[in-house]
Structures are given as structure tokens and as C-alpha cells.
Amino acid sequence: MKEHSEDSYQHVLKYTGLFGGVQGLIILIGLVRNKAMAVLLGAGGMGFNALMMSVQTFASQATSLGLSFGAVPKLSEVYEQDNRSQLDYYVQVIRLWSMIAAVLGLLFCVVASGLVDNMTFSWGDHTLHYAMLGLSVAMLAVTGGETAVLKSTRRMGSLARIQILGAIGAVVLSVPLYFYWGHSGVVPAIVLIAALNMLVTLCYSYRCHPLKLTFSRRHLRDGYGMIRLGVAFVVAAAIGSGVEMAIRAFLNVEGSMDDVGFYNAAYMITITYAGMVFSAMETDYFPRLSAVHKDIKATNETVNKQMEVSLLLLSPMLVTLLMMLPVLIPLLFRQDFLPVVAMAQVAVLAMYFKVQTMPVAYITLARSRSMSYLLLETTYFVALAVAIVVGFRWWGIWGTGVAIVVAHVVEYLVVNVYAIWQYSYRPTWQVGRYALIQLSIGAVAYAVSLLADDFTYWISEAALTIVSTAYSLYILHQKTHLWEALVRKFKSVV
């Protein structure tokens, strides 16, 4: 049993670290591409690209049927049963519905192109641009279906390579187009990047599961359950987008456009940084959880181990981020963004609760409880909107950071209570102990940011970062024989 436990911890640590590292590399590559875009296209070109990408995202969410997410629970369950014929069948089901979603996406963009052009531009005719986006939306639908296949069949190495190749390819394809065509190269770049991602994903997926063009009405019927969960995921994303839009509108009306910019900057740097750890949950953890969702004991074990490893990995990163924000904000933005520092530092504390919420929240998705998922997500977004209104009116932009923490505490309580009640989820005492210790270190780090002068600030924050890191490494070493693994890796390289 102990050997199995160690193997499980090593698996979670390995893939959380892998996809966290991949996400960090993708962020760095994205910064290179954004810099090239800023130099070659200017602010107007970046704005045009952002507008095209937002339309592409909306069209994809509206027509993809959420297959990249909704198909994972069923396919993961079949994969665990080790029934090759059933697995091949459900891969065919996903591919059929992916093609349907691709056709819907293409038609949506072509039909709506004129209307969208009239709504978004007061000059020129961009109807063709929006129609061309239909090609990228169709390819995204195909890519989403194949990604679900790779996730469910645990092709983690392939998924990591696909993400890296996609990020590098985006730079290689787009920069020459920006250089030679300027603004006119924006839409072709978007389409070519989508094509590259699709072809790379198909290459890996078809190698494992060759394409078979044999479909029937049964394939359509058996895809309804996947679609139901996928649509719930899409609706929840749409609700989230609507709430975020309303929050930004409120900040603009009650405050100014600068307040909107400050909120966006703080939210982006906090969520993006923590997302390096969270990215592993959807890619590796969700399929594993889906495969054991009928077994209460296995579900609890899977959830708690993922939470422990994610908490121990993320906590030192959060203290480091909190310490470095006074340097990072002016570096990544400008000196006039310094008011963001106070908001971002308090918002960092929200991530301690988010990392304890996400693994539990995935239980609802793994069990395909679409309406429950919608209800839980809506509760969080309502809490966030109310907290932002109150926080901003009382304390200005710093109050929005407090509001983000409050909303995540509410989400943590609601999601955990619901899981305990509905799914017999039981957190372990180790999770509570690790969370209490690391959250206490984070709270002290935040208190130092409020009270200390410059010299005391840097010495204290550095010491707290070392303490948080040492504690996490000590626990991970106990559970996974981390040092021995690193030594073996080093010796194999040398």
C-alpha cells in the first residue's frame, strides 16, 4: 500500500511539474510573440489582433459543444476498463461530434460575419476577415476532440510536446506575416496557427487511434451525454465572461478606465502565474479522477493527493510572487501601474483557497453533474460580482483585491460543503495541516508588505520564501523520495 501511495504521489508531482513547466515556457514564448507584435504592428495592430481573437474565442465556445472537456469523463472510464473495441468506438463518437462542431463553427462565422463587422467596426469592410475566422474555429473544434482523446488515454508526453510545438510554431508562423503584411497578416496568422495546432494534434492522436470513417445513428445518440456536460461547461464560461464584462463596466462607470486597466493587470498576473500549476489539473488530474469517480475511496484519495501536491508546489511560488510584485509590475507594465501592487498582493492570498477548491470542484465534472456544475460556478461569479461592488466602493482598487479573496473563500466553502454532502468527500488531516501552515506563511508575508520598510521588507519576504520552500520540499521528499529521484536524474545526465 505504501509503495502504491509513493507511486501515486510521484505521478502527481511529475505531471503537475511537467505541465507547470510547459505552461511557464509557453508564457515566455508568448511574451516574445507579443513583443514582436508590438514592434511590428503597434498598438493598433495589437488591438486588431485582440478583437479577432476575442471573436474567434466566442465563436469557438458557442459552437464547440464543449467536447474537449465533456468527452473526457466517459472516455477515461472506458480507457480504465481496458476494452480496446469500446475505446475505439467512443473515439469514433468524439470524432463524429467534433466534425459536427467544426461545421457549425464554420457556418456560424460565415453567416454572422456581416453582422459582427457592423457591430465592431465603423470603418472599412472586415466581413471577409470574420468569415476566414470560421476556418480557425472549425479547426479548433477538431483539435479539441482529439485533445480529449489524448487526455483520456493518458498521452501526457504527447500533450506536452503538442503545447510546446504549438507555442513555437505560433511565433515562427506569425512574425514573418506581421513583418511583410502588417495588419493584413493578423487573420492569416490566426488561421495558420490553428491549422498547425490541428495538424500536430492529429499526428499524435491518429498514431494512437487511426481514423475510421464508419459512423451510424448510434454514434450520434451515444454522444449526447458528452454534449450535455460540454454545453454546461460552455454556459458556465459564458456566464463568467458576462460577469467579468459587467465588473469592468462597473469599474469604468464608478471609477475610471485606469481602474479597469489596474484590475486587468493585477488579475492577469496573479491568475496567470498560479495557472502554471492549475494547468496540470485539466490535463492529467481530470482524466484520472473521471476514471475512478464511481469509487468513493479512490476518489477521495485522488482528490487529496492532487490537492496536497498542488498546494505544496504553489505555496512557495505565491510567497515569491507576493515579494516580487513591486519589481514585476513596473517591469511588465509601467511606473504608473504601481497602484496595482497593493491589489495584486492581497489577491495572491485568494490562490491559497483556489488550490484547495479546484481538485474538489472537478468531482462534479467527473460525475457529469452538469446542472450542479453550473450552479456552483454561478454561485462563485455572483459572489465575485457582489464583493467587487462592495470592495471598490469602500476601498477603491485595493478593495477589488480583497473582493477576489472573499469570493474565493465563499467558493471554497460552497464547493467543499457540497462535495462532502453529495459525494461523501472527506479531506485528510494532512491537507488541513499543509494548508494552515502555508496560508499562515502567506498571511505573514502579506502583513510584512503592509508594515515593513524597504530593507525589512526584502529580508523578511526572502526569509519567508525560504521557509515556505523548505517546508514544501521536506514534505515532498518524505512522500516521494524526491532527493533520490533528482540524484538519479543528475547521474543519468552526467
C-alpha positions as CSV (number, residue, x, y, z in Angstrom):
1,M,0.0,0.0,0.0
2,K,2.9,2.4,0.8
3,E,4.5,1.6,-2.5
4,H,1.3,2.4,-4.3
5,S,1.0,5.6,-2.3
6,E,4.5,6.7,-3.2
7,D,3.9,5.9,-6.9
8,S,0.7,8.0,-6.8
9,Y,2.5,11.0,-5.2
10,Q,5.3,10.7,-7.7
11,H,2.8,10.6,-10.6
12,V,1.0,13.7,-9.4
13,L,4.3,15.6,-8.7
14,K,5.7,14.5,-12.1
15,Y,2.8,15.7,-14.2
16,T,2.0,18.8,-12.2
17,G,5.6,19.8,-12.5
18,L,5.7,18.8,-16.2
19,F,2.7,20.9,-17.3
20,G,3.5,23.7,-14.9
21,G,6.9,23.9,-16.6
22,V,5.3,23.7,-20.0
23,Q,2.9,26.5,-19.1
24,G,5.8,28.6,-17.9
25,L,7.6,28.0,-21.2
26,I,4.5,28.9,-23.2
27,I,4.1,32.1,-21.3
28,L,7.7,33.1,-22.1
29,I,7.3,32.2,-25.8
30,G,4.1,34.3,-25.7
31,L,5.9,37.3,-24.4
32,V,8.3,37.0,-27.3
33,R,5.4,36.9,-29.8
34,N,3.7,39.9,-28.0
35,K,6.9,41.9,-28.2
36,A,7.3,41.2,-31.9
37,M,3.7,42.1,-32.5
38,A,4.0,45.4,-30.5
39,V,7.1,46.3,-32.6
40,L,5.8,45.3,-36.0
41,L,2.1,46.2,-35.7
42,G,2.0,48.9,-32.9
43,A,-0.9,49.4,-30.5
44,G,-3.5,49.4,-33.3
45,G,-2.3,46.1,-34.7
46,M,-2.4,44.5,-31.2
47,G,-5.9,45.8,-30.7
48,F,-7.0,44.4,-34.1
49,N,-5.5,41.0,-33.2
50,A,-7.1,41.1,-29.7
51,L,-10.5,41.8,-31.4
52,M,-10.1,39.0,-33.9
53,M,-9.0,36.6,-31.1
54,S,-12.0,37.5,-28.9
55,V,-14.4,36.8,-31.8
56,Q,-12.7,33.5,-32.5
57,T,-12.9,32.5,-28.8
58,F,-16.6,33.5,-28.6
59,A,-17.4,31.6,-31.8
60,S,-15.5,28.5,-30.7
61,Q,-17.2,28.5,-27.2
62,A,-20.6,28.9,-28.8
63,T,-20.3,26.1,-31.3
64,S,-17.7,23.6,-30.0
65,L,-20.3,21.9,-27.7
66,G,-17.6,21.8,-25.0
67,L,-16.3,18.5,-26.4
68,S,-12.7,19.0,-25.3
69,F,-14.0,18.8,-21.7
70,G,-17.3,17.0,-21.8
71,A,-15.9,13.9,-23.6
72,V,-13.2,13.2,-21.0
73,P,-15.2,11.5,-18.2
74,K,-16.8,8.9,-20.4
75,L,-13.7,8.1,-22.5
76,S,-11.5,8.0,-19.3
77,E,-13.9,5.5,-17.8
78,V,-13.8,3.3,-20.9
79,Y,-10.0,3.5,-21.0
80,E,-9.7,2.3,-17.5
81,Q,-11.8,-0.8,-18.4
82,D,-9.1,-1.8,-20.8
83,N,-11.6,-2.7,-23.5
84,R,-10.0,-1.7,-26.8
85,S,-13.1,-2.1,-29.0
86,Q,-15.2,0.1,-26.7
87,L,-12.4,2.6,-26.6
88,D,-12.2,2.7,-30.4
89,Y,-15.9,3.1,-30.6
90,Y,-16.1,6.1,-28.3
91,V,-13.1,7.7,-30.0
92,Q,-15.2,7.5,-33.2
93,V,-18.2,9.1,-31.3
94,I,-16.0,12.0,-30.3
95,R,-14.6,12.5,-33.8
96,L,-18.1,12.5,-35.3
97,W,-19.3,15.1,-32.9
98,S,-16.1,17.1,-33.4
99,M,-16.8,17.2,-37.2
100,I,-20.3,18.4,-36.5
101,A,-19.0,21.1,-34.2
102,A,-16.5,22.1,-36.9
103,V,-19.2,22.6,-39.5
104,L,-21.3,24.5,-37.0
105,G,-18.4,26.8,-36.2
106,L,-17.6,27.5,-39.9
107,L,-21.2,28.2,-40.8
108,F,-21.7,30.4,-37.7
109,C,-18.7,32.6,-38.7
110,V,-19.7,32.9,-42.4
111,V,-23.4,33.7,-41.6
112,A,-22.6,36.1,-38.8
113,S,-19.6,37.8,-40.4
114,G,-21.6,40.8,-41.8
115,L,-23.4,41.4,-38.5
116,V,-20.3,41.2,-36.5
117,D,-18.5,43.6,-38.8
118,N,-21.2,46.2,-38.4
119,M,-21.1,45.8,-34.6
120,T,-17.3,46.0,-34.2
121,F,-16.1,48.4,-36.9
122,S,-17.1,51.9,-38.0
123,W,-14.7,51.9,-41.0
124,G,-13.8,49.5,-43.8
125,D,-15.3,46.1,-44.7
126,H,-14.0,43.3,-42.5
127,T,-16.6,40.7,-43.4
128,L,-14.1,38.5,-45.2
129,H,-11.9,38.6,-42.1
130,Y,-14.7,37.3,-39.9
131,A,-15.6,34.7,-42.5
132,M,-12.0,33.5,-42.6
133,L,-12.0,33.0,-38.8
134,G,-14.6,30.3,-39.5
135,L,-11.7,28.1,-40.7
136,S,-9.8,28.5,-37.5
137,V,-12.9,27.9,-35.4
138,A,-13.6,24.7,-37.3
139,M,-10.0,23.5,-36.8
140,L,-10.2,24.3,-33.1
141,A,-13.2,22.1,-32.8
142,V,-11.3,19.2,-34.4
143,T,-8.3,19.9,-32.2
144,G,-10.5,19.9,-29.1
145,G,-11.9,16.5,-29.8
146,E,-8.5,14.9,-30.4
147,T,-7.1,16.6,-27.3
148,A,-9.9,15.0,-25.3
149,V,-8.8,11.6,-26.7
150,L,-5.2,12.2,-25.7
151,K,-6.1,13.4,-22.2
152,S,-8.4,10.4,-21.6
153,T,-5.9,7.9,-22.8
154,R,-3.1,9.4,-20.6
155,R,-0.8,10.6,-23.5
156,M,0.7,13.2,-21.3
157,G,4.1,13.4,-23.0
158,S,2.3,13.9,-26.4
159,L,0.1,16.7,-24.9
160,A,3.2,18.5,-23.5
161,R,5.0,18.3,-26.8
162,I,1.9,19.5,-28.7
163,Q,1.7,22.5,-26.5
164,I,5.3,23.4,-26.9
165,L,5.4,22.9,-30.6
166,G,2.2,25.0,-30.9
167,A,3.7,27.9,-29.0
168,I,6.9,27.8,-31.0
169,G,5.0,27.4,-34.3
170,A,2.8,30.4,-33.4
171,V,6.0,32.6,-33.3
172,V,7.5,31.1,-36.4
173,L,4.4,31.5,-38.5
174,S,3.1,34.8,-37.3
175,V,6.2,37.1,-37.1
176,P,7.0,36.8,-40.9
177,L,3.4,37.6,-41.7
178,Y,3.4,40.6,-39.4
179,F,6.7,41.8,-40.9
180,Y,5.6,41.5,-44.6
181,W,1.9,42.2,-44.4
182,G,1.4,44.2,-41.3
183,H,-2.2,44.4,-40.1
184,S,-3.3,42.3,-43.2
185,G,-1.3,39.4,-41.8
186,V,-3.2,39.1,-38.5
187,V,-6.1,36.9,-39.6
188,P,-4.0,34.7,-41.9
189,A,-1.7,34.2,-38.9
190,I,-4.6,33.2,-36.6
191,V,-5.8,30.7,-39.3
192,L,-2.3,29.2,-39.9
193,I,-1.7,28.8,-36.1
194,A,-5.0,27.0,-35.7
195,A,-4.0,24.7,-38.7
196,L,-0.6,24.0,-37.2
197,N,-2.1,23.0,-33.8
198,M,-4.7,20.8,-35.5
199,L,-2.2,19.0,-37.7
200,V,0.3,18.4,-34.8
201,T,-2.5,17.1,-32.6
202,L,-3.9,14.9,-35.4
203,C,-0.4,13.5,-36.0
204,Y,-0.1,12.3,-32.3
205,S,-3.8,11.2,-32.0
206,Y,-4.0,9.3,-35.2
207,R,-0.8,7.5,-34.4
208,C,-2.5,6.0,-31.3
209,H,-6.1,5.7,-32.7
210,P,-6.2,5.6,-36.5
211,L,-9.1,7.3,-38.2
212,K,-12.0,5.0,-39.2
213,L,-14.8,6.6,-41.2
214,T,-17.7,4.3,-40.0
215,F,-20.5,6.3,-38.4
216,S,-24.1,5.5,-37.5
217,R,-27.1,6.9,-35.7
218,R,-25.8,5.1,-32.6
219,H,-22.7,7.2,-32.7
220,L,-24.9,10.3,-32.6
221,R,-27.0,9.0,-29.8
222,D,-24.1,8.0,-27.6
223,G,-22.6,11.4,-27.8
224,Y,-25.5,13.2,-26.1
225,G,-24.1,12.7,-22.6
226,M,-20.8,14.2,-23.6
227,I,-22.6,17.1,-25.2
228,R,-24.8,17.8,-22.1
229,L,-21.7,18.2,-19.8
230,G,-19.8,20.1,-22.5
231,V,-22.7,22.6,-23.0
232,A,-22.9,23.1,-19.3
233,F,-19.1,23.9,-19.3
234,V,-19.6,26.4,-22.2
235,V,-22.6,28.1,-20.5
236,A,-20.6,28.4,-17.3
237,A,-17.8,30.0,-19.3
238,A,-20.3,32.4,-20.9
239,I,-21.7,33.4,-17.5
240,G,-18.1,34.0,-16.3
241,S,-17.4,36.2,-19.4
242,G,-20.6,38.1,-18.8
243,V,-19.8,38.8,-15.2
244,E,-16.2,39.8,-16.0
245,M,-17.6,42.2,-18.6
246,A,-20.1,43.6,-16.1
247,I,-17.3,44.1,-13.5
248,R,-15.2,46.0,-15.9
249,A,-18.1,48.2,-16.9
250,F,-18.9,48.9,-13.2
251,L,-15.3,49.9,-12.6
252,N,-15.3,52.2,-15.6
253,V,-18.6,53.9,-14.5
254,E,-17.8,54.1,-10.8
255,G,-14.1,54.8,-11.2
256,S,-12.2,55.3,-14.5
257,M,-10.7,53.5,-17.4
258,D,-7.4,53.5,-15.4
259,D,-9.2,51.4,-12.7
260,V,-10.2,48.9,-15.3
261,G,-6.6,48.7,-16.5
262,F,-5.3,48.2,-13.0
263,Y,-7.8,45.5,-12.3
264,N,-7.0,43.7,-15.5
265,A,-3.2,43.9,-14.8
266,A,-3.5,42.5,-11.3
267,Y,-6.0,39.8,-12.2
268,M,-3.9,38.7,-15.1
269,I,-0.5,38.5,-13.4
270,T,-2.0,36.7,-10.3
271,I,-4.1,34.1,-12.2
272,T,-1.6,33.5,-15.0
273,Y,1.2,32.8,-12.5
274,A,-0.9,30.4,-10.5
275,G,-2.2,28.8,-13.7
276,M,1.2,27.3,-14.2
277,V,0.2,24.7,-11.5
278,F,-3.5,24.7,-12.3
279,S,-2.9,23.7,-15.9
280,A,-1.9,20.2,-14.9
281,M,-5.3,19.6,-13.3
282,E,-7.3,19.6,-16.5
283,T,-4.7,17.7,-18.5
284,D,-3.7,14.9,-16.1
285,Y,-5.8,15.0,-13.0
286,F,-9.3,15.3,-14.5
287,P,-9.0,12.1,-16.6
288,R,-7.6,10.2,-13.6
289,L,-10.4,11.4,-11.4
290,S,-13.0,10.6,-14.1
291,A,-11.8,7.0,-14.3
292,V,-12.4,6.4,-10.6
293,H,-15.4,8.6,-10.0
294,K,-17.7,5.6,-9.0
295,D,-15.3,4.6,-6.2
296,I,-15.7,6.9,-3.2
297,K,-12.5,5.8,-1.6
298,A,-10.4,6.1,-4.7
299,T,-12.0,9.5,-5.5
300,N,-11.1,10.8,-2.1
301,E,-7.5,9.5,-2.4
302,T,-7.1,11.0,-5.9
303,V,-8.5,14.4,-4.8
304,N,-6.5,14.7,-1.6
305,K,-3.2,13.7,-3.2
306,Q,-3.6,16.2,-6.0
307,M,-4.5,18.9,-3.5
308,E,-1.5,18.2,-1.3
309,V,1.0,18.3,-4.2
310,S,-0.6,21.3,-5.8
311,L,-0.6,23.2,-2.5
312,L,3.0,22.3,-1.7
313,L,4.2,23.3,-5.2
314,L,2.2,26.5,-5.5
315,S,2.7,28.0,-2.0
316,P,6.4,28.9,-2.3
317,M,5.6,30.4,-5.7
318,L,2.9,32.6,-4.2
319,V,5.2,34.0,-1.5
320,T,7.8,34.6,-4.2
321,L,5.2,36.4,-6.3
322,L,4.0,38.5,-3.4
323,M,7.6,39.5,-2.7
324,M,8.5,40.4,-6.3
325,L,5.3,42.3,-7.3
326,P,6.8,45.7,-6.6
327,V,9.5,44.9,-9.1
328,L,7.4,42.9,-11.6
329,I,4.6,45.4,-12.1
330,P,6.8,48.3,-13.3
331,L,8.9,45.8,-15.3
332,L,6.0,44.1,-17.1
333,F,3.8,47.3,-17.4
334,R,4.9,50.9,-16.5
335,Q,5.6,53.0,-13.4
336,D,2.1,54.4,-13.4
337,F,0.8,50.8,-12.7
338,L,2.3,50.9,-9.2
339,P,-1.2,51.1,-7.6
340,V,-1.7,47.6,-8.9
341,V,0.9,46.3,-6.5
342,A,-1.3,46.6,-3.4
343,M,-4.3,45.0,-5.1
344,A,-2.3,42.1,-6.6
345,Q,-0.5,41.4,-3.2
346,V,-3.8,40.8,-1.4
347,A,-5.3,38.9,-4.4
348,V,-2.4,36.4,-4.1
349,L,-4.0,35.1,-0.9
350,A,-7.0,34.0,-2.9
351,M,-4.9,31.4,-4.7
352,Y,-4.4,29.5,-1.4
353,F,-8.1,28.9,-1.4
354,K,-8.4,28.2,-5.2
355,V,-5.8,25.4,-5.0
356,Q,-7.9,23.8,-2.3
357,T,-11.1,24.3,-4.3
358,M,-10.3,23.1,-7.8
359,P,-9.5,19.5,-7.1
360,V,-12.8,19.1,-5.2
361,A,-14.8,21.0,-7.9
362,Y,-13.6,18.5,-10.5
363,I,-15.6,15.8,-8.7
364,T,-18.8,17.3,-10.0
365,L,-17.4,17.4,-13.6
366,A,-16.1,13.8,-13.3
367,R,-19.5,12.6,-12.4
368,S,-21.1,14.6,-15.3
369,R,-23.4,16.5,-13.0
370,S,-23.9,19.4,-15.5
371,M,-26.5,21.3,-13.6
372,S,-24.7,21.1,-10.3
373,Y,-21.5,22.4,-12.0
374,L,-23.5,25.3,-13.4
375,L,-25.0,26.1,-10.0
376,L,-21.6,26.1,-8.3
377,E,-19.9,28.2,-10.9
378,T,-22.8,30.7,-10.9
379,T,-22.5,31.0,-7.1
380,Y,-18.9,31.9,-7.4
381,F,-19.4,34.5,-10.1
382,V,-22.3,36.1,-8.1
383,A,-20.1,36.3,-5.0
384,L,-17.3,37.8,-7.0
385,A,-19.6,40.5,-8.6
386,V,-21.1,41.5,-5.2
387,A,-17.8,41.5,-3.5
388,I,-16.2,43.7,-6.2
389,V,-19.0,46.3,-5.9
390,V,-18.7,46.5,-2.2
391,G,-14.9,46.3,-2.1
392,F,-14.4,49.0,-4.7
393,R,-16.9,51.4,-3.2
394,W,-15.3,51.0,0.3
395,W,-11.6,50.8,-0.5
396,G,-11.1,51.6,-4.2
397,I,-8.9,49.4,-6.4
398,W,-7.3,47.7,-3.3
399,G,-10.8,46.7,-2.3
400,T,-11.2,44.7,-5.6
401,G,-8.2,42.5,-4.4
402,V,-9.9,42.0,-1.1
403,A,-13.1,41.1,-3.1
404,I,-11.3,38.4,-5.1
405,V,-10.1,36.8,-1.8
406,V,-13.6,36.9,-0.3
407,A,-15.1,35.4,-3.5
408,H,-12.6,32.5,-3.4
409,V,-13.3,31.9,0.3
410,V,-17.0,31.6,-0.5
411,E,-16.3,29.3,-3.4
412,Y,-14.1,27.1,-1.2
413,L,-16.8,26.8,1.4
414,V,-19.6,26.1,-1.0
415,V,-17.7,23.6,-3.2
416,N,-16.3,21.6,-0.2
417,V,-19.6,21.5,1.7
418,Y,-21.4,20.4,-1.4
419,A,-18.9,17.7,-2.1
420,I,-19.0,16.4,1.5
421,W,-22.8,16.3,1.3
422,Q,-23.3,14.9,-2.1
423,Y,-20.2,12.8,-2.9
424,S,-19.0,11.8,0.6
425,Y,-15.8,13.6,0.0
426,R,-13.5,13.6,3.1
427,P,-10.4,15.9,3.3
428,T,-7.4,14.4,5.1
429,W,-5.8,16.0,8.2
430,Q,-2.6,16.3,6.1
431,V,-4.3,18.6,3.7
432,G,-5.6,20.8,6.5
433,R,-2.2,20.9,8.2
434,Y,-0.3,21.8,5.0
435,A,-2.9,24.4,4.1
436,L,-2.8,26.0,7.6
437,I,1.0,26.2,7.7
438,Q,1.4,27.6,4.1
439,L,-1.5,30.0,4.4
440,S,-0.1,31.3,7.7
441,I,3.3,31.9,5.9
442,G,1.4,33.7,3.1
443,A,-0.6,35.8,5.6
444,V,2.6,36.9,7.4
445,A,4.2,37.7,4.1
446,Y,1.3,39.9,3.2
447,A,1.4,41.6,6.6
448,V,5.1,42.4,6.0
449,S,4.2,44.0,2.7
450,L,1.9,46.4,4.6
451,L,4.1,47.2,7.6
452,A,7.7,46.9,6.8
453,D,10.2,49.5,5.3
454,D,12.2,48.6,2.2
455,F,15.2,46.8,3.9
456,T,13.0,44.9,6.4
457,Y,10.6,44.1,3.6
458,W,13.1,42.3,1.4
459,I,14.9,40.5,4.2
460,S,11.6,39.3,5.8
461,E,10.0,38.3,2.5
462,A,13.1,36.4,1.4
463,A,13.2,34.5,4.7
464,L,9.5,33.6,4.4
465,T,10.1,32.4,0.8
466,I,12.9,30.1,2.0
467,V,10.7,28.8,4.9
468,S,7.8,28.0,2.6
469,T,10.1,26.4,0.0
470,A,11.9,24.3,2.6
471,Y,8.7,23.1,4.2
472,S,7.3,22.0,0.8
473,L,10.5,20.3,-0.2
474,Y,10.6,18.5,3.2
475,I,7.1,17.1,2.8
476,L,7.5,16.2,-0.8
477,H,10.8,14.4,0.0
478,Q,9.0,12.4,2.7
479,K,6.3,11.3,0.3
480,T,8.1,10.8,-3.0
481,H,11.8,10.3,-2.2
482,L,12.4,13.5,-4.2
483,W,16.1,13.8,-3.5
484,E,16.9,10.2,-4.6
485,A,15.0,10.8,-7.8
486,L,16.8,14.0,-8.5
487,V,20.2,12.4,-7.8
488,R,19.4,9.5,-10.2
489,K,18.3,12.0,-12.8
490,F,21.5,14.0,-12.4
491,K,23.7,10.9,-12.6
492,S,22.0,9.8,-15.8
493,V,22.6,13.1,-17.4
494,V,26.3,13.3,-16.3
